[in-house]
Amino acid sequence: MSRNASRVDRRSTARVAASKGVAFSKSPVLAVSVPSWRSRVVLFVLFIAFAALGARALWLQGVSTQFLQKQGKSRYERLVELPAARGKIMDRNGQVLASSLPVKSVAAFPKEVLAGPTDKLPELARLLEMPESELRAKLDPKRSYVYLKRQVEMSAVEKIEKLKIDGIDTRKEYKRYYPQGEVMTHMVGFTNVEDKGQEGMELFHQKSLNGVPGSRRVIRDRLGHIAEDLGMFREPHEGKDLTLSVDSKLQYIAFTSVKNAVEKFNAQAGGAVVLDVHTGEVLAMANYPTYNPNDRSKLTGAQLRNRVITDTFEPGSTLKPVTVALGLEKKKITPDTVFDTSGGRIVVGGRPIRDMHPKDALTVSGIIQKSSNVGTVKIAQLLEPKDMWELYTKLGYGQAPRFGFPGAVAGRVRPWKSWKPIEYANMSFGHGLSVSLLQLARSYMVFARDGDIIPLSFLKVTEEPVGQQVISPATAAKVRTMLESVVEPGGTATRARVAGYRVGGKTGTAEKIVNGRYSKTDNIGYFVGIAPMSRPRFVIAVMIDNPRGALRTGGSVAAPTAADLASNALRAANVPPDSSITDIIISDDPVEENL
């Protein structure tokens, strides 16, 4: 049989089988050896795959819709921060001491800038006030975004935007401006480029002054430009305004007086503070040298120091009235009690203590007027060291300050149990302990306020504070009389007299410690006074650091500075005169206080 005939025969057989109901797969021609369960497995796998795809689609389009939308928006939608203006700082009369001016930061997308024409970069560098080499260094293509300069004036920003350089971005921000510059800077302080307080009241009240920034939703293109504004997301809230206790007129007077004194006496530095007797407000706080907070490019540490509150020194003779007040309070002495001052020399613990102007005998009033070390030691010997320490503590010496000002120091007063006889004697006239000028000024509030002391405030006070009684009103009045005698002829502070006003106070001079030892060439002269004495309004303290020349003591350098300050301050505050003396004759050879 031929091959073709065989094929035809097989086909005929298959058709006959099909017509008889036999399955096609039973054909001997089509029969295979594959197991039947494989088809079922394939069908099951396909079913599982389609079920997983369905579940995934349900999850993506139903359950995860918000998440996916958020992820999608993150690819093209941005939140642009809207900076909030910092609160203004004003003096007690509403004069602005610090305000925020709108400026812009200039930034760049380096790759986009360098991808386009670079012929405008020299002009951009000029407008940014930087060398072109510095600008090109900042445009590092490895960085996605870089600030070129912060706080650029609006006039310069407008010119930069007109250059139309691809990849340049500008953002709104604020720059702090201080109208009174160097006069008020140690009181107000300043902020950094992020508009955060760094010194003074700007630092201490950072939380209240700082506003809460807002934001807007926008769509940016690949160049960083805003393609669409989607509206406000969060409104910005400006910071709270701050009203200080300082009086701009008195601050200028204090600053001018200190500056003139430092220059006149060729001193290293100087400081002054004016306190309101009735409220405890700090009306003025001046330091020199100083700096311009609007341009801090040449700022040094010496300029930055707020010496009134950060520098400590031995108060010296200014503490003698405190010793006398304790003696009066304990009824150990009266203003007329006479002490044998032993020719101006006394030995305590094997060490001599001397007076610069020896006297054989002095009353308590004379001890203050002549600033006798020997007389003060003899008064202290009638008292208990513990009582002296407790009085120092009540006056705030050696205590953590609560002035509401950053950087205020506590000074140092050692526990009374560790005092040796010579140390106690030295402390009675202000040696062996340390205070700041502000602490010293506050302690004299006790004498100006009839024996009580109140907290100091750098913010404007609306209600007079309640004082803590330290000594009796009678004792305070007696000490005031003695302080007034100090500025009269024969006292150590005749240069502190003020025409038309009764004033009083105490001078002090302390040798500075250099390399662990008292220096014979470096010293600090200071004066603390009350004006006017008939009805005290101000406590004024002045410090002149390291004066060079023939005049070096507190009576020669600090007292006349305080007189100049008090004279102008009393008149500026419209305080009525309480003295008929209008001509002040200054002696060329005043009685100097003892070192």
C-alpha positions as CSV (number, residue, x, y, z in Angstrom):
1,M,0.0,0.0,0.0
2,S,1.3,3.4,-0.9
3,R,2.0,6.1,1.8
4,N,-0.8,8.5,0.5
5,A,-3.3,5.7,0.6
6,S,-2.5,5.1,4.3
7,R,-3.1,8.7,5.2
8,V,-6.5,8.8,3.6
9,D,-7.4,5.6,5.4
10,R,-6.5,7.1,8.7
11,R,-8.6,10.2,8.1
12,S,-11.5,8.2,7.1
13,T,-11.2,6.2,10.3
14,A,-11.1,9.4,12.5
15,R,-14.3,10.8,10.8
16,V,-16.1,7.5,11.3
17,A,-15.0,7.6,15.0
18,A,-16.2,11.1,15.5
19,S,-19.6,10.3,13.9
20,K,-19.9,7.5,16.4
21,G,-19.4,9.8,19.4
22,V,-15.8,9.0,20.1
23,A,-13.7,12.0,21.7
24,F,-11.2,13.7,19.5
25,S,-8.5,13.1,22.1
26,K,-9.0,9.4,21.9
27,S,-7.8,9.5,18.5
28,P,-4.7,7.4,18.3
29,V,-3.1,10.1,16.2
30,L,-3.6,12.9,18.7
31,A,-3.1,10.9,21.9
32,V,-0.5,12.4,24.3
33,S,1.2,11.2,27.5
34,V,0.8,14.6,29.5
35,P,-1.1,14.1,32.9
36,S,-4.5,15.7,33.1
37,W,-3.9,17.5,36.5
38,R,-1.4,20.0,34.8
39,S,-4.2,21.8,33.1
40,R,-6.0,22.2,36.3
41,V,-2.9,23.7,38.0
42,V,-2.4,26.2,35.2
43,L,-6.1,27.2,35.5
44,F,-5.7,27.6,39.3
45,V,-2.6,29.8,39.0
46,L,-4.2,32.0,36.4
47,F,-7.2,32.4,38.7
48,I,-5.0,33.4,41.7
49,A,-3.0,35.9,39.5
50,F,-6.2,37.6,38.3
51,A,-7.6,37.6,41.9
52,A,-4.3,39.3,43.2
53,L,-4.5,41.9,40.4
54,G,-8.1,42.6,41.4
55,A,-7.3,42.9,45.1
56,R,-4.3,45.2,44.3
57,A,-6.5,47.4,42.1
58,L,-9.1,47.5,44.9
59,W,-6.4,48.4,47.4
60,L,-4.9,51.2,45.2
61,Q,-8.2,52.7,44.0
62,G,-10.1,52.3,47.2
63,V,-8.1,52.0,50.4
64,S,-4.9,53.8,49.5
65,T,-6.4,56.7,47.5
66,Q,-5.4,59.4,50.0
67,F,-1.8,58.1,50.4
68,L,-1.3,57.9,46.6
69,Q,-2.7,61.3,46.1
70,K,-0.3,62.7,48.7
71,Q,2.6,61.0,47.1
72,G,1.7,62.4,43.8
73,K,1.4,65.9,45.1
74,S,4.8,65.6,46.7
75,R,6.2,65.3,43.2
76,Y,4.9,68.6,42.0
77,E,3.3,70.5,44.9
78,R,5.3,72.5,47.4
79,L,4.6,74.4,50.6
80,V,6.2,77.9,50.4
81,E,6.9,79.3,53.8
82,L,5.5,82.8,54.5
83,P,7.7,84.4,57.1
84,A,6.1,86.3,59.9
85,A,7.2,89.7,61.0
86,R,9.0,89.8,64.3
87,G,7.4,92.0,67.0
88,K,8.6,95.5,67.4
89,I,10.6,96.6,70.5
90,M,9.8,100.1,71.8
91,D,10.9,102.3,74.7
92,R,8.5,103.3,77.5
93,N,7.3,106.2,75.4
94,G,6.5,104.2,72.3
95,Q,9.6,105.1,70.4
96,V,10.6,102.2,68.1
97,L,14.0,100.6,69.1
98,A,13.8,97.6,66.8
99,S,11.6,96.8,63.8
100,S,11.5,94.3,60.9
101,L,12.0,95.4,57.3
102,P,10.9,93.3,54.3
103,V,13.9,91.9,52.3
104,K,14.5,88.8,50.2
105,S,16.9,85.9,50.1
106,V,18.5,85.1,46.7
107,A,19.0,81.4,46.0
108,A,19.7,79.3,43.0
109,F,19.3,75.9,41.3
110,P,22.9,75.5,40.2
111,K,22.3,73.1,37.3
112,E,19.6,75.3,35.8
113,V,21.7,78.4,36.1
114,L,24.8,76.8,34.5
115,A,22.8,75.2,31.8
116,G,21.8,78.6,30.4
117,P,23.8,81.6,29.3
118,T,26.3,82.7,32.0
119,D,27.1,86.2,30.6
120,K,24.9,87.8,33.3
121,L,26.7,86.3,36.2
122,P,29.1,89.2,36.6
123,E,26.2,91.6,37.0
124,L,24.5,89.2,39.4
125,A,27.7,89.1,41.5
126,R,27.8,92.9,41.5
127,L,24.2,93.2,42.7
128,L,24.9,90.6,45.4
129,E,28.1,92.6,46.4
130,M,30.4,89.6,46.2
131,P,33.3,88.6,43.9
132,E,32.3,86.7,40.8
133,S,34.6,83.9,41.8
134,E,32.7,83.5,45.1
135,L,29.4,83.4,43.2
136,R,30.7,80.7,40.8
137,A,32.0,78.7,43.7
138,K,28.5,78.7,45.3
139,L,27.0,77.5,42.0
140,D,28.3,74.0,42.5
141,P,26.4,71.6,40.1
142,K,26.5,68.9,42.8
143,R,24.1,70.9,44.9
144,S,20.4,71.0,44.1
145,Y,19.7,74.3,45.8
146,V,21.9,76.9,47.4
147,Y,21.5,80.3,49.0
148,L,23.6,83.0,47.3
149,K,22.8,85.7,49.8
150,R,20.4,86.3,52.6
151,Q,18.6,89.6,53.5
152,V,19.1,91.4,50.2
153,E,17.5,94.8,50.0
154,M,14.4,95.0,47.8
155,S,16.0,97.6,45.4
156,A,18.7,95.1,44.6
157,V,16.3,92.2,44.3
158,E,14.2,94.0,41.7
159,K,17.3,94.5,39.6
160,I,18.3,90.8,40.0
161,E,14.8,89.7,38.9
162,K,15.1,91.9,35.8
163,L,18.1,89.9,34.7
164,K,15.8,86.9,34.2
165,I,18.4,84.3,34.9
166,D,17.0,80.7,34.8
167,G,17.3,78.9,38.1
168,I,17.5,82.0,40.3
169,D,15.0,82.0,43.1
170,T,14.0,84.8,45.6
171,R,12.1,84.3,48.8
172,K,10.6,86.8,51.2
173,E,12.1,87.3,54.6
174,Y,12.7,90.1,57.2
175,K,15.7,92.0,58.4
176,R,15.9,93.6,61.8
177,Y,16.7,97.4,61.9
178,Y,17.7,99.3,65.0
179,P,17.1,103.1,64.6
180,Q,19.2,104.1,67.7
181,G,22.2,102.0,66.7
182,E,25.1,101.9,69.1
183,V,23.3,103.9,71.8
184,M,20.7,101.3,72.6
185,T,22.4,98.1,71.4
186,H,23.5,96.6,74.8
187,M,19.9,96.9,76.0
188,V,18.0,95.7,72.9
189,G,20.5,93.2,71.4
190,F,20.3,91.9,67.9
191,T,19.1,88.9,65.8
192,N,21.0,86.7,63.4
193,V,20.3,86.0,59.7
194,E,17.6,83.6,60.7
195,D,15.9,86.4,62.7
196,K,16.5,84.7,66.0
197,G,17.6,86.8,69.0
198,Q,21.3,86.6,69.9
199,E,21.8,89.2,72.6
200,G,19.9,91.5,75.0
201,M,16.1,91.6,75.0
202,E,16.0,90.2,71.5
203,L,17.4,86.9,73.0
204,F,15.5,86.9,76.4
205,H,12.1,87.5,74.8
206,Q,12.7,85.4,71.7
207,K,9.5,83.3,72.1
208,S,7.1,86.3,72.3
209,L,8.9,88.4,69.7
210,N,9.2,85.6,67.2
211,G,6.2,85.3,64.9
212,V,4.6,82.0,63.7
213,P,5.4,81.6,59.9
214,G,2.6,80.6,57.5
215,S,2.6,78.8,54.2
216,R,1.0,78.6,50.8
217,R,0.5,75.6,48.4
218,V,2.1,76.1,45.0
219,I,3.0,74.0,42.0
220,R,6.6,74.5,40.9
221,D,8.1,73.6,37.5
222,R,11.4,71.9,36.9
223,L,13.2,75.2,37.2
224,G,11.8,75.9,40.6
225,H,9.4,78.6,39.3
226,I,5.9,78.8,40.7
227,A,3.6,77.6,37.9
228,E,0.3,77.8,39.9
229,D,-0.7,79.2,43.3
230,L,-3.1,76.7,45.0
231,G,-4.0,79.1,47.9
232,M,-3.2,79.7,51.6
233,F,-2.4,76.7,53.7
234,R,-1.7,78.5,57.0
235,E,-1.8,82.2,57.9
236,P,1.3,83.7,59.3
237,H,1.0,85.4,62.8
238,E,3.3,88.3,63.6
239,G,5.2,88.4,66.9
240,K,4.1,90.4,69.9
241,D,5.4,93.9,70.4
242,L,7.6,94.5,73.5
243,T,7.6,97.7,75.5
244,L,10.8,98.2,77.5
245,S,11.4,100.2,80.7
246,V,14.2,102.2,79.1
247,D,13.7,105.9,78.3
248,S,15.4,106.8,75.0
249,K,16.3,110.3,76.2
250,L,17.9,109.1,79.4
251,Q,19.6,106.3,77.5
252,Y,21.2,108.8,75.2
253,I,22.3,111.0,78.1
254,A,23.9,108.0,79.9
255,F,25.6,106.8,76.8
256,T,27.0,110.2,76.0
257,S,28.3,110.7,79.6
258,V,30.0,107.4,79.6
259,K,31.6,107.8,76.2
260,N,32.9,111.2,77.0
261,A,34.4,110.0,80.3
262,V,36.1,107.0,78.7
263,E,37.7,109.3,76.1
264,K,38.5,112.0,78.6
265,F,40.2,109.7,81.2
266,N,41.8,107.5,78.5
267,A,40.0,104.5,80.1
268,Q,39.6,101.0,78.8
269,A,35.8,101.0,79.2
270,G,32.9,102.4,81.1
271,G,29.3,101.7,82.1
272,A,26.3,103.4,83.7
273,V,22.8,102.5,84.8
274,V,19.8,104.6,85.9
275,L,17.1,103.0,88.0
276,D,13.6,104.4,88.8
277,V,13.4,104.5,92.6
278,H,9.6,104.1,92.6
279,T,9.1,101.2,90.2
280,G,12.5,99.5,89.9
281,E,12.5,100.1,86.2
282,V,15.9,100.2,84.4
283,L,15.6,103.6,82.7
284,A,19.0,103.5,81.1
285,M,21.9,101.1,80.7
286,A,24.9,102.3,78.8
287,N,28.2,100.7,77.9
288,Y,31.3,101.9,76.0
289,P,32.9,100.6,73.8
290,T,29.9,99.7,71.8
291,Y,29.0,98.6,68.3
292,N,26.4,99.3,65.6
293,P,23.9,96.4,65.5
294,N,23.0,97.3,61.9
295,D,26.5,96.6,60.8
296,R,28.3,93.9,62.8
297,S,31.0,93.1,60.3
298,K,33.7,94.5,62.6
299,L,32.2,93.4,65.9
300,T,34.7,92.4,68.7
301,G,34.3,90.7,72.1
302,A,35.1,94.0,73.9
303,Q,32.4,95.8,72.1
304,L,29.9,93.0,72.7
305,R,30.3,92.8,76.5
306,N,27.5,94.3,78.5
307,R,29.8,95.3,81.4
308,V,26.9,96.6,83.6
309,I,25.6,93.1,84.1
310,T,28.3,90.7,83.1
311,D,31.4,92.2,84.7
312,T,32.0,91.8,88.4
313,F,34.4,93.7,90.7
314,E,35.1,94.4,94.3
315,P,32.6,97.2,95.3
316,G,35.2,98.7,97.7
317,S,34.1,101.8,99.6
318,T,30.6,101.8,98.1
319,L,29.8,99.0,100.7
320,K,30.7,101.1,103.7
321,P,27.2,102.6,104.0
322,V,25.9,99.0,104.1
323,T,28.1,98.2,107.1
324,V,27.0,101.4,108.8
325,A,23.3,100.6,108.1
326,L,23.7,97.3,109.8
327,G,25.3,98.9,112.8
328,L,22.5,101.5,113.0
329,E,19.9,98.7,112.6
330,K,21.4,96.6,115.4
331,K,21.6,99.8,117.6
332,K,25.3,99.4,118.1
333,I,26.0,102.9,116.8
334,T,24.4,106.3,116.0
335,P,25.5,108.8,113.4
336,D,27.3,110.7,116.1
337,T,29.1,107.8,117.7
338,V,32.9,108.6,117.8
339,F,35.5,106.0,117.0
340,D,39.2,106.1,117.6
341,T,40.6,105.6,114.2
342,S,44.1,105.1,115.5
343,G,45.8,107.5,113.3
344,G,44.5,105.7,110.2
345,R,46.0,102.3,111.0
346,I,44.7,99.0,112.5
347,V,46.0,95.5,112.5
348,V,43.6,92.5,112.1
349,G,44.8,89.0,112.0
350,G,48.4,90.2,111.8
351,R,47.7,92.3,108.7
352,P,47.6,96.1,108.7
353,I,44.6,98.1,107.3
354,R,45.3,101.8,106.5
355,D,43.5,105.0,105.6
356,M,44.7,107.3,102.9
357,H,43.9,110.3,105.0
358,P,44.7,109.4,108.6
359,K,42.5,110.8,111.4
360,D,42.7,110.2,115.1
361,A,39.0,110.1,115.6
362,L,35.9,110.2,113.5
363,T,32.1,110.1,114.0
364,V,30.1,107.5,112.1
365,S,29.1,110.2,109.7
366,G,32.7,111.3,109.3
367,I,33.7,107.7,108.6
368,I,31.3,107.7,105.6
369,Q,32.3,111.2,104.5
370,K,36.0,110.6,104.7
371,S,35.7,106.9,103.6
372,S,37.7,105.6,106.5
373,N,38.7,101.9,106.3
374,V,39.8,101.8,109.9
375,G,36.5,103.3,111.2
376,T,34.4,100.9,109.1
377,V,36.4,97.9,110.4
378,K,35.8,99.1,114.0
379,I,32.1,99.3,113.3
380,A,32.1,95.8,111.8
381,Q,33.8,94.4,114.9
382,L,30.7,95.3,116.9
383,L,28.6,93.2,114.6
384,E,28.2,89.5,113.9
385,P,29.5,88.1,110.6
386,K,26.3,86.1,110.2
387,D,24.2,89.3,110.3
388,M,26.5,90.9,107.7
389,W,26.2,87.9,105.4
390,E,22.4,87.9,105.8
391,L,22.2,91.6,104.9
392,Y,24.4,91.0,101.8
393,T,22.0,88.2,100.8
394,K,18.9,90.4,101.2
395,L,20.6,93.0,99.1
396,G,21.1,90.5,96.3
397,Y,24.9,90.1,96.5
398,G,26.1,86.6,95.5
399,Q,22.5,85.6,94.5
400,A,21.3,84.4,91.1
401,P,20.0,87.6,89.4
402,R,16.3,87.8,88.5
403,F,16.6,90.8,86.3
404,G,14.9,89.3,83.2
405,F,18.1,89.9,81.2
406,P,20.4,87.3,79.7
407,G,24.0,87.0,80.9
408,A,23.4,88.6,84.3
409,V,26.0,87.3,86.8
410,A,25.5,86.5,90.5
411,G,28.8,87.8,91.8
412,R,30.5,86.1,94.8
413,V,30.0,86.1,98.5
414,R,31.4,83.2,100.5
415,P,29.5,81.6,103.4
416,W,30.1,83.6,106.6
417,K,31.2,80.5,108.5
418,S,34.4,80.4,106.4
419,W,35.3,84.1,107.0
420,K,38.6,84.7,108.8
421,P,38.9,87.9,110.9
422,I,40.9,89.7,108.3
423,E,38.4,88.6,105.5
424,Y,35.5,89.9,107.6
425,A,37.3,93.1,108.1
426,N,38.1,93.5,104.4
427,M,34.5,92.7,103.5
428,S,33.2,95.5,105.7
429,F,34.7,98.0,103.3
430,G,34.0,96.1,100.1
431,H,36.9,93.8,99.5
432,G,36.9,90.1,99.3
433,L,33.5,89.8,97.5
434,S,32.3,90.7,94.0
435,V,29.2,92.3,92.5
436,S,28.0,93.7,89.2
437,L,27.3,97.4,88.7
438,L,23.6,96.6,88.3
439,Q,23.6,94.6,91.6
440,L,25.4,97.5,93.3
441,A,22.9,100.1,92.0
442,R,19.9,97.9,93.1
443,S,21.3,97.6,96.7
444,Y,21.2,101.4,97.0
445,M,17.5,101.3,96.4
446,V,17.2,100.3,100.1
447,F,18.5,103.8,101.1
448,A,16.4,105.6,98.5
449,R,13.2,103.8,99.3
450,D,13.1,104.0,103.1
451,G,14.6,100.6,103.7
452,D,12.8,98.3,101.4
453,I,14.0,96.7,98.1
454,I,12.0,95.9,95.0
455,P,12.7,93.7,91.9
456,L,14.3,95.4,88.9
457,S,12.5,95.3,85.6
458,F,13.6,95.8,82.0
459,L,10.0,96.0,80.9
460,K,7.6,98.9,81.5
461,V,5.9,98.6,84.8
462,T,2.2,99.6,85.1
463,E,1.9,99.1,88.9
464,E,4.4,99.9,91.6
465,P,5.8,96.6,93.0
466,V,5.6,95.6,96.6
467,G,9.0,95.9,98.4
468,Q,10.7,93.6,100.9
469,Q,11.7,95.5,104.0
470,V,15.4,95.2,104.7
471,I,16.2,98.0,107.1
472,S,13.9,100.4,108.9
473,P,12.9,103.8,107.3
474,A,14.7,105.6,110.1
475,T,18.0,103.8,109.3
476,A,17.6,104.5,105.6
477,A,17.0,108.2,106.3
478,K,20.2,108.5,108.5
479,V,22.3,106.8,105.8
480,R,20.9,109.2,103.1
481,T,22.0,112.1,105.3
482,M,25.5,110.6,105.4
483,L,25.5,110.0,101.7
484,E,24.7,113.6,101.0
485,S,27.6,114.7,103.2
486,V,29.9,112.7,100.9
487,V,29.4,115.2,98.0
488,E,29.7,118.2,100.2
489,P,33.1,120.0,100.8
490,G,35.4,117.7,102.7
491,G,33.8,114.5,101.2
492,T,35.3,112.1,98.7
493,A,32.7,112.9,96.0
494,T,32.6,116.7,95.7
495,R,32.8,116.3,91.9
496,A,29.4,114.6,92.0
497,R,27.5,117.7,93.0
498,V,24.8,119.0,90.7
499,A,23.7,122.6,90.4
500,G,20.1,123.1,91.6
501,Y,19.7,119.6,93.1
502,R,20.6,117.9,96.3
503,V,22.4,114.6,95.6
504,G,24.2,112.0,97.6
505,G,26.2,108.9,97.0
506,K,29.4,107.0,97.6
507,T,32.6,106.6,95.7
508,G,34.7,103.5,95.4
509,T,38.0,102.4,93.9
510,A,39.2,98.8,93.5
511,E,42.5,97.5,92.3
512,K,42.0,94.9,89.6
513,I,43.3,91.4,90.0
514,V,46.0,90.6,87.3
515,N,47.6,87.2,87.2
516,G,46.1,86.4,90.6
517,R,47.4,89.5,92.4
518,Y,46.2,93.0,93.0
519,S,47.6,95.4,90.4
520,K,49.0,98.7,91.4
521,T,48.4,100.2,88.0
522,D,45.0,98.8,87.0
523,N,41.9,99.8,88.8
524,I,38.2,100.5,88.5
525,G,36.6,103.7,89.8
526,Y,32.9,103.9,90.5
527,F,30.2,105.9,92.1
528,V,26.6,105.1,93.2
529,G,24.3,108.0,93.9
530,I,20.8,109.1,94.7
531,A,19.0,112.1,93.2
532,P,17.4,114.3,94.3
533,M,17.8,113.7,98.0
534,S,14.7,115.6,99.1
535,R,12.5,113.1,97.2
536,P,14.6,110.4,95.6
537,R,13.8,109.6,92.0
538,F,16.9,108.0,90.5
539,V,19.6,105.7,91.6
540,I,22.6,106.3,89.3
541,A,25.7,104.1,89.2
542,V,28.8,104.7,87.0
543,M,31.9,102.6,86.5
544,I,35.1,103.7,84.7
545,D,37.4,100.8,84.0
546,N,41.1,101.2,84.0
547,P,41.5,105.0,83.6
548,R,45.0,106.1,82.6
549,G,46.4,109.4,83.9
550,A,46.7,111.4,87.1
551,L,43.0,111.0,87.9
552,R,42.2,107.3,88.6
553,T,39.9,107.0,91.6
554,G,36.1,106.9,91.7
555,G,35.9,110.4,93.1
556,S,37.9,111.8,90.2
557,V,36.5,109.8,87.3
558,A,33.2,108.3,88.1
559,A,31.8,111.0,90.4
560,P,31.9,113.8,87.7
561,T,30.5,111.4,85.1
562,A,27.6,110.7,87.4
563,A,27.1,114.4,88.0
564,D,26.9,115.1,84.3
565,L,24.5,112.2,83.9
566,A,22.3,113.2,86.8
567,S,22.2,116.9,85.8
568,N,20.8,116.1,82.4
569,A,18.6,113.3,83.5
570,L,16.9,115.3,86.2
571,R,16.1,118.1,83.8
572,A,15.0,115.8,81.0
573,A,12.6,114.1,83.4
574,N,11.3,117.5,84.6
575,V,12.2,116.9,88.2
576,P,11.9,120.2,90.1
577,P,15.1,121.6,91.7
578,D,15.4,121.2,95.4
579,S,18.5,123.2,96.0
580,S,19.3,126.9,95.8
581,I,23.0,126.2,95.0
582,T,23.6,127.0,91.4
583,D,27.3,127.5,91.2
584,I,29.4,124.4,91.8
585,I,33.1,125.0,92.5
586,I,35.1,121.8,92.0
587,S,38.2,121.4,94.2
588,D,41.4,120.5,92.3
589,D,42.5,118.3,95.2
590,P,39.4,116.4,96.5
591,V,39.6,114.0,99.4
592,E,40.0,110.6,97.8
593,E,38.5,107.4,99.0
594,N,40.8,104.7,100.4
595,L,41.7,101.8,98.1
